[in-house]
């Protein structure tokens, strides 16, 4: 997940930016909501911008440093492999109670290949984001260090065009979600540029922001009603290159503006633990959906298609994951103290 301190725990830091924690917290809630929902309109609405939001935040936080590969391997790839192996172990147990014909060997191999679509991440569909963000960060860092300002835009623009047309010319998926990273790179770059102009924007006036939020919500709803679904992991980018990026940025700007106006400690805490929420919510969500639908004696499809049920299951999943995150943080704190004493 986007980072700007050495840790993803709940401990506050003077280096943290308040609105970013809130934006990440809201983003995680949208991720859980989107993964819980099978409601066509709601899912299409959320998928327009909930993943682009995190690439934009990552670009906003970019700073030129040495040893990026080493640092990002520790902050992104290490948790990816740890949570992938843990999720795979749980999935082996879960599949005993489900009719899933997919080869467990192929699923295990994909942990190290990290190749889309989501069916190949069946053990934990959210984890694809980590290797994809790793590739995006490395690509941008290389381009930033090796190019001038003008050539940088041209290279990133060309890469995003290639990423957009790639699924139209071949069905071959690339390892470590490189095919997704090509389109994600533009969002990352926009986030980087946004930081440069943020203080000069006329949108800082509250009345203008309120107007943008209202028009944005209406605009995204209209777009999601008329366009095919957007799903970056599946390389579904809608019918129009420009609208894909425009809607992704517009939805993210709504989250950005909202994050500047609210101050809810719980959402801030979720944002500070966004990595853990991203890695843990998917298996928990599957359990919650099954238990919830069994208790209400409805099918899982009916539960995931009804907006009220979706919201309730999202709340329950978020609360359960919160408990797991607290436990995980306590365990990590204990291990860290032991390591210091050793």
RODO-2510 file (C-alpha; in nm, 4 decimals, decimal comma):
residues 342
     n   res          X          Y          Z
     1     x     0,0000     0,0000     0,0000
     2     x     0,1097     0,3607    -0,0356
     3     x     0,3595     0,4378     0,2366
     4     x     0,5299     0,7362     0,3853
     5     x     0,6696     0,6012     0,7090
     6     x     0,8639     0,2893     0,7938
     7     x     0,5601     0,1166     0,9377
     8     x     0,1974     0,0357     0,8636
     9     x     0,0913     0,0044     1,2258
    10     x    -0,1518     0,2277     1,4062
    11     x     0,1143     0,4302     1,5860
    12     x     0,1008     0,7973     1,4876
    13     x     0,4035     0,9641     1,3339
    14     x     0,5038     1,3212     1,2754
    15     x     0,5770     1,2224     0,9154
    16     x     0,2189     1,1204     0,8464
    17     x    -0,0238     1,3360     0,6519
    18     x    -0,3691     1,3268     0,8101
    19     x    -0,5817     1,3440     0,4965
    20     x    -0,3842     1,0624     0,3347
    21     x    -0,4590     0,8270     0,6241
    22     x    -0,8271     0,9191     0,5988
    23     x    -0,8279     0,8783     0,2191
    24     x    -0,6656     0,5369     0,2509
    25     x    -0,9179     0,4420     0,5181
    26     x    -1,2093     0,5450     0,2958
    27     x    -1,0429     0,3666     0,0046
    28     x    -1,0116     0,0419     0,1992
    29     x    -1,3784     0,0577     0,2984
    30     x    -1,4656     0,1054    -0,0699
    31     x    -1,2424    -0,1915    -0,1582
    32     x    -1,4229    -0,4146     0,0928
    33     x    -1,7611    -0,2825    -0,0232
    34     x    -1,6711    -0,3478    -0,3869
    35     x    -1,5456    -0,7000    -0,3175
    36     x    -1,8579    -0,7806    -0,1158
    37     x    -2,1003    -0,6510    -0,3783
    38     x    -2,2397    -0,8348    -0,6762
    39     x    -2,4882    -0,5528    -0,7350
    40     x    -2,4184    -0,4416    -1,0930
    41     x    -2,4658    -0,0665    -1,0488
    42     x    -2,2927    -0,0413    -0,7109
    43     x    -1,9967    -0,2529    -0,8215
    44     x    -1,9507    -0,0615    -1,1460
    45     x    -1,9670     0,2685    -0,9564
    46     x    -1,7031     0,1716    -0,6997
    47     x    -1,4723    -0,0015    -0,9473
    48     x    -1,4459     0,3186    -1,1501
    49     x    -1,2069     0,4710    -0,8972
    50     x    -1,1386     0,2657    -0,5819
    51     x    -0,8166     0,1088    -0,7171
    52     x    -0,6977     0,4174    -0,9124
    53     x    -0,7243     0,6055    -0,5811
    54     x    -0,4400     0,4026    -0,4313
    55     x    -0,2150     0,4449    -0,7345
    56     x    -0,2788     0,8198    -0,7230
    57     x    -0,1922     0,8348    -0,3527
    58     x     0,1256     0,6351    -0,4165
    59     x     0,2305     0,8812    -0,6864
    60     x     0,1544     1,1720    -0,4537
    61     x     0,3903     1,0207    -0,1969
    62     x     0,6760     0,9519    -0,4388
    63     x     1,0158     1,0943    -0,3488
    64     x     1,3412     1,0368    -0,5316
    65     x     1,5533     0,7998    -0,3241
    66     x     1,8196     0,5350    -0,3644
    67     x     1,7647     0,1622    -0,3085
    68     x     1,3983     0,1804    -0,4122
    69     x     1,3870    -0,1847    -0,5169
    70     x     1,5192    -0,2960    -0,1784
    71     x     1,2771    -0,0743     0,0136
    72     x     0,9735    -0,1667    -0,1950
    73     x     1,0614    -0,5359    -0,1826
    74     x     1,0446    -0,5118     0,1957
    75     x     0,7265    -0,3017     0,2132
    76     x     0,5312    -0,4608    -0,0747
    77     x     0,6713    -0,7960    -0,1903
    78     x     0,7514    -0,9403     0,1522
    79     x     0,3957    -0,8924     0,2854
    80     x     0,2620    -1,0090    -0,0509
    81     x     0,4393    -1,3448    -0,0257
    82     x     0,3658    -1,3885     0,3462
    83     x    -0,0067    -1,3183     0,3139
    84     x    -0,0295    -1,5139    -0,0135
    85     x     0,1102    -1,8280     0,1483
    86     x    -0,1118    -1,7862     0,4543
    87     x    -0,4183    -1,7231     0,2354
    88     x    -0,3333    -2,0230     0,0184
    89     x    -0,3183    -2,2444     0,3274
    90     x    -0,6620    -2,1240     0,4352
    91     x    -0,7977    -2,1677     0,0814
    92     x    -0,6888    -2,5337     0,0769
    93     x    -0,9144    -2,5885     0,3780
    94     x    -1,1973    -2,3765     0,2381
    95     x    -1,2044    -2,5554    -0,0974
    96     x    -1,2934    -2,8821     0,0784
    97     x    -1,6380    -2,7299     0,1341
    98     x    -1,6687    -2,5744    -0,2129
    99     x    -1,6908    -2,7071    -0,5651
   100     x    -1,3733    -2,5620    -0,7148
   101     x    -1,2058    -2,7576    -0,9911
   102     x    -0,9057    -2,5293    -1,0322
   103     x    -0,5685    -2,6968    -0,9750
   104     x    -0,4205    -2,6146    -0,6346
   105     x    -0,0724    -2,6519    -0,7861
   106     x    -0,1473    -2,3858    -1,0487
   107     x    -0,2907    -2,1568    -0,7834
   108     x     0,0208    -2,2024    -0,5674
   109     x     0,2501    -2,1382    -0,8639
   110     x     0,0712    -1,8117    -0,9357
   111     x     0,1808    -1,6781    -0,5976
   112     x     0,5265    -1,6441    -0,7526
   113     x     0,4068    -1,5503    -1,1024
   114     x     0,1424    -1,3010    -0,9866
   115     x    -0,0467    -1,3154    -1,3130
   116     x    -0,4080    -1,1996    -1,3592
   117     x    -0,7033    -1,2355    -1,3832
   118     x    -0,8648    -1,2645    -1,0395
   119     x    -0,9364    -1,6379    -1,0783
   120     x    -0,5619    -1,6995    -1,0511
   121     x    -0,5672    -1,5166    -0,7176
   122     x    -0,8626    -1,7237    -0,5974
   123     x    -0,7040    -1,7696    -0,2538
   124     x    -0,7028    -1,3912    -0,1989
   125     x    -0,8080    -1,1758    -0,4936
   126     x    -0,6959    -0,8495    -0,3329
   127     x    -0,3267    -0,9378    -0,3192
   128     x    -0,2594    -0,8703    -0,6887
   129     x    -0,2351    -0,5018    -0,6044
   130     x     0,0940    -0,5392    -0,4157
   131     x     0,3144    -0,6789    -0,6968
   132     x     0,1388    -0,4467    -0,9418
   133     x     0,2175    -0,1429    -0,7260
   134     x     0,5763    -0,2678    -0,6911
   135     x     0,6186    -0,2757    -1,0704
   136     x     0,4473     0,0633    -1,1065
   137     x     0,6758     0,2221    -0,8465
   138     x     0,9897     0,0801    -1,0070
   139     x     0,8816     0,1837    -1,3580
   140     x     0,8092     0,5381    -1,2495
   141     x     1,1326     0,5654    -1,0526
   142     x     1,3375     0,4581    -1,3560
   143     x     1,1510     0,6939    -1,5883
   144     x     1,1756     0,9840    -1,3431
   145     x     1,5504     0,9442    -1,2953
   146     x     1,6401     0,8805    -1,6586
   147     x     1,4247     1,1326    -1,8464
   148     x     1,3508     1,5025    -1,8740
   149     x     1,0145     1,6503    -1,7799
   150     x     0,8788     1,6555    -2,1361
   151     x     1,0058     1,3133    -2,2384
   152     x     0,8770     1,1714    -1,9093
   153     x     0,5192     1,2597    -2,0006
   154     x     0,5537     1,1153    -2,3506
   155     x     0,6953     0,7867    -2,2221
   156     x     0,4273     0,7481    -1,9531
   157     x     0,1529     0,8458    -2,1970
   158     x     0,2781     0,5927    -2,4524
   159     x     0,3009     0,3244    -2,1829
   160     x    -0,0567     0,3919    -2,0706
   161     x    -0,1806     0,3726    -2,4305
   162     x    -0,0002     0,0411    -2,4690
   163     x    -0,1593    -0,0833    -2,1465
   164     x    -0,5030     0,0257    -2,2644
   165     x    -0,4819    -0,1470    -2,6041
   166     x    -0,2884    -0,4512    -2,4794
   167     x    -0,5975    -0,6616    -2,3942
   168     x    -0,7445    -0,5743    -2,7338
   169     x    -0,4532    -0,7353    -2,9183
   170     x    -0,3705    -1,0373    -2,7009
   171     x    -0,5065    -1,2514    -2,4191
   172     x    -0,1621    -1,3324    -2,2798
   173     x    -0,1319    -1,2086    -1,9211
   174     x     0,2035    -1,0801    -1,7984
   175     x     0,3730    -1,1778    -1,4708
   176     x     0,3593    -0,9511    -1,1669
   177     x     0,0601    -0,7803    -1,3284
   178     x     0,2895    -0,5799    -1,5572
   179     x    -0,0023    -0,5470    -1,8008
   180     x    -0,2044    -0,3683    -1,5300
   181     x     0,0955    -0,1606    -1,4192
   182     x     0,1197    -0,0063    -1,7667
   183     x    -0,2170     0,1645    -1,7195
   184     x    -0,1643     0,2232    -1,3477
   185     x     0,1511     0,4195    -1,4295
   186     x    -0,0528     0,7148    -1,5584
   187     x    -0,2552     0,7339    -1,2369
   188     x     0,0705     0,7234    -1,0415
   189     x     0,2099     1,0070    -1,2529
   190     x    -0,1053     1,2155    -1,2112
   191     x    -0,0782     1,1720    -0,8349
   192     x     0,2822     1,2873    -0,8517
   193     x     0,1872     1,5953    -1,0566
   194     x    -0,1057     1,6733    -0,8275
   195     x     0,1293     1,7179    -0,5337
   196     x     0,3251     1,9799    -0,7314
   197     x     0,0185     2,1954    -0,8016
   198     x    -0,2021     2,1166    -0,5001
   199     x    -0,1357     2,4414    -0,3137
   200     x    -0,2043     2,6511    -0,6254
   201     x    -0,5370     2,4965    -0,7174
   202     x    -0,8511     2,7080    -0,7244
   203     x    -1,0381     2,3985    -0,6050
   204     x    -0,9254     2,4717    -0,2511
   205     x    -1,2390     2,6856    -0,2060
   206     x    -1,5064     2,4865    -0,0206
   207     x    -1,7991     2,5915    -0,2390
   208     x    -1,6159     2,4778    -0,5522
   209     x    -1,5265     2,1459    -0,3891
   210     x    -1,8882     2,0868    -0,2876
   211     x    -1,9979     2,1560    -0,6441
   212     x    -1,7328     1,9161    -0,7806
   213     x    -1,8418     1,6457    -0,5359
   214     x    -2,2090     1,6758    -0,6342
   215     x    -2,1374     1,6845    -1,0068
   216     x    -1,8771     1,4105    -0,9681
   217     x    -2,1136     1,1728    -0,7907
   218     x    -2,3785     1,2307    -1,0570
   219     x    -2,1253     1,2019    -1,3387
   220     x    -1,9724     0,8785    -1,2130
   221     x    -2,3186     0,7305    -1,1581
   222     x    -2,4185     0,8189    -1,5143
   223     x    -2,0924     0,6756    -1,6471
   224     x    -2,1294     0,3532    -1,4481
   225     x    -2,4859     0,3114    -1,5768
   226     x    -2,3917     0,3493    -1,9423
   227     x    -2,0450     0,1930    -1,9621
   228     x    -1,9284    -0,1647    -1,9342
   229     x    -1,7690    -0,2571    -1,6040
   230     x    -1,4242    -0,1294    -1,5101
   231     x    -1,1880    -0,3794    -1,3493
   232     x    -0,8152    -0,3117    -1,3717
   233     x    -0,7101    -0,6677    -1,2815
   234     x    -0,9258    -0,8018    -1,5652
   235     x    -0,7899    -0,5310    -1,7983
   236     x    -1,1418    -0,3914    -1,8392
   237     x    -1,0987    -0,0177    -1,8910
   238     x    -1,4311     0,0780    -2,0428
   239     x    -1,4857     0,1939    -2,3996
   240     x    -1,2905     0,5189    -2,3826
   241     x    -0,9280     0,5789    -2,2775
   242     x    -0,9821     0,9397    -2,1702
   243     x    -1,2987     0,8670    -1,9698
   244     x    -1,1267     0,5789    -1,7889
   245     x    -0,8652     0,8156    -1,6472
   246     x    -1,1015     1,1096    -1,6044
   247     x    -1,3555     0,9131    -1,4001
   248     x    -1,0809     0,7435    -1,1981
   249     x    -0,9336     1,0822    -1,1084
   250     x    -1,2733     1,2413    -1,0451
   251     x    -1,3785     0,9712    -0,8003
   252     x    -1,0407     0,9916    -0,6281
   253     x    -1,0719     1,3703    -0,6028
   254     x    -1,4052     1,3274    -0,4270
   255     x    -1,2341     1,1017    -0,1724
   256     x    -0,9486     1,3549    -0,1437
   257     x    -1,1873     1,6443    -0,0750
   258     x    -1,3906     1,4403     0,1715
   259     x    -1,0721     1,3383     0,3525
   260     x    -0,9800     1,7034     0,3963
   261     x    -1,3162     1,7788     0,5597
   262     x    -1,3626     1,4891     0,8030
   263     x    -1,1645     1,3648     1,0998
   264     x    -1,2845     1,0231     1,2173
   265     x    -1,0271     0,8395     1,4268
   266     x    -1,1442     0,4926     1,3253
   267     x    -1,1152     0,5685     0,9534
   268     x    -0,7725     0,7242     1,0153
   269     x    -0,6669     0,4077     1,1981
   270     x    -0,7868     0,1917     0,9087
   271     x    -0,5796     0,4059     0,6738
   272     x    -0,2697     0,3625     0,8905
   273     x    -0,3225    -0,0135     0,8740
   274     x    -0,4322    -0,0208     0,5097
   275     x    -0,1820    -0,2888     0,4124
   276     x    -0,3193    -0,5332     0,6672
   277     x    -0,6796    -0,4568     0,5764
   278     x    -0,5992    -0,5118     0,2097
   279     x    -0,4353    -0,8470     0,2809
   280     x    -0,6841    -0,9820     0,5352
   281     x    -1,0306    -0,8723     0,4262
   282     x    -1,0842    -1,1086     0,1324
   283     x    -1,0800    -1,4438     0,3201
   284     x    -1,2762    -1,2861     0,6085
   285     x    -1,5314    -1,1477     0,3632
   286     x    -1,5959    -1,4932     0,2183
   287     x    -1,6632    -1,6352     0,5654
   288     x    -1,8928    -1,3462     0,6591
   289     x    -2,0956    -1,3790     0,3380
   290     x    -2,1474    -1,7514     0,3975
   291     x    -2,2456    -1,7139     0,7637
   292     x    -2,4649    -1,4087     0,6954
   293     x    -2,6582    -1,5753     0,4127
   294     x    -2,6973    -1,8969     0,6146
   295     x    -2,8389    -1,7137     0,9175
   296     x    -3,0874    -1,5190     0,7021
   297     x    -3,1635    -1,8309     0,4948
   298     x    -3,0965    -1,6582     0,1653
   299     x    -2,8537    -1,7417    -0,1123
   300     x    -2,5139    -1,5758    -0,1225
   301     x    -2,6128    -1,4259    -0,4585
   302     x    -2,9192    -1,2630    -0,3017
   303     x    -2,7109    -1,1343    -0,0107
   304     x    -2,4474    -0,9870    -0,2424
   305     x    -2,7062    -0,8346    -0,4731
   306     x    -2,9010    -0,6377    -0,2129
   307     x    -2,7489    -0,3012    -0,1184
   308     x    -2,8611    -0,3187     0,2463
   309     x    -2,7132    -0,6669     0,2890
   310     x    -2,3934    -0,5551     0,1149
   311     x    -2,3497    -0,2604     0,3506
   312     x    -2,4173    -0,4734     0,6598
   313     x    -2,1720    -0,7447     0,5479
   314     x    -1,9121    -0,4778     0,4715
   315     x    -1,9493    -0,3320     0,8208
   316     x    -1,9201    -0,6767     0,9815
   317     x    -1,6170    -0,7667     0,7688
   318     x    -1,4467    -0,4365     0,8509
   319     x    -1,5033    -0,4853     1,2245
   320     x    -1,3759    -0,8447     1,2206
   321     x    -1,0670    -0,7467     1,0234
   322     x    -1,0115    -0,4605     1,2693
   323     x    -0,9907    -0,7137     1,5531
   324     x    -0,7434    -0,9234     1,3540
   325     x    -0,5334    -0,6151     1,2806
   326     x    -0,5184    -0,5240     1,6498
   327     x    -0,4047    -0,8781     1,7315
   328     x    -0,1513    -0,8740     1,4476
   329     x    -0,0075    -0,5428     1,5627
   330     x     0,0260    -0,6755     1,9185
   331     x     0,2092    -0,9825     1,7903
   332     x     0,4441    -0,7720     1,5791
   333     x     0,5114    -0,5370     1,8702
   334     x     0,5944    -0,8371     2,0900
   335     x     0,8289    -0,9810     1,8266
   336     x     0,9972    -0,6433     1,7813
   337     x     1,0557    -0,6041     2,1560
   338     x     1,1982    -0,9550     2,1775
   339     x     1,4283    -0,8841     1,8826
   340     x     1,5591    -0,5652     2,0473
   341     x     1,6348    -0,7510     2,3708
   342     x     1,8158    -1,0312     2,1872
***
